[in-house]
Amino acid sequence: MTAASKSGVAERRRHPANRETFDGVFSRVEPFLDPETGWTGQPLEHLAYNVLREKYPHMSEDELNKYFMAAKRAFKERNETE
């Protein structure tokens, strides 16, 4: 039997803990992705990586990069202006 969400749609994720991890990653790097918070027009992405390395020392660089790139995509999608 598959688990169903509140909407009645079956859950497709095989690793539901990834959602929780992603939410934590996103909340930590979101301020660094905002173009309004850069220093003299320079992005602060390198600082976001440092924050992630400190918070998630058990993750490999590859895992951190995947989560960070997903967070960048999500930030861009959530902040698109039409």
KAFENBEL-V641860 format. One record per residue. N is the residue number from 1. RES is the residue in three letters. PSI is psi as a letter, one per 30 degrees, with the letter a starting at -180 (none if undefined). Layout:
((N | RES | PSI) (N | RES | PSI))
This chain:
((1 | MET | k) (2 | THR | k) (3 | ALA | k) (4 | ALA | k) (5 | SER | l) (6 | LYS | f) (7 | SER | f) (8 | GLY | g) (9 | VAL | k) (10 | ALA | k) (11 | GLU | k) (12 | ARG | f) (13 | ARG | k) (14 | ARG | f) (15 | HIS | i) (16 | PRO | f) (17 | ALA | f) (18 | ASN | e) (19 | ARG | e) (20 | GLU | e) (21 | THR | e) (22 | PHE | e) (23 | ASP | e) (24 | GLY | e) (25 | VAL | e) (26 | PHE | e) (27 | SER | f) (28 | ARG | e) (29 | VAL | f) (30 | GLU | e) (31 | PRO | f) (32 | PHE | f) (33 | LEU | f) (34 | ASP | j) (35 | PRO | f) (36 | GLU | f) (37 | THR | g) (38 | GLY | l) (39 | TRP | j) (40 | THR | h) (41 | GLY | g) (42 | GLN | k) (43 | PRO | l) (44 | LEU | g) (45 | GLU | e) (46 | HIS | e) (47 | LEU | e) (48 | ALA | e) (49 | TYR | e) (50 | ASN | e) (51 | VAL | e) (52 | LEU | e) (53 | ARG | e) (54 | GLU | e) (55 | LYS | e) (56 | TYR | i) (57 | PRO | f) (58 | HIS | f) (59 | MET | k) (60 | SER | l) (61 | GLU | e) (62 | ASP | e) (63 | GLU | e) (64 | LEU | e) (65 | ASN | e) (66 | LYS | e) (67 | TYR | e) (68 | PHE | e) (69 | MET | e) (70 | ALA | e) (71 | ALA | e) (72 | LYS | e) (73 | ARG | e) (74 | ALA | e) (75 | PHE | e) (76 | LYS | e) (77 | GLU | e) (78 | ARG | f) (79 | ASN | g) (80 | GLU | k) (81 | THR | k) (82 | GLU | none))
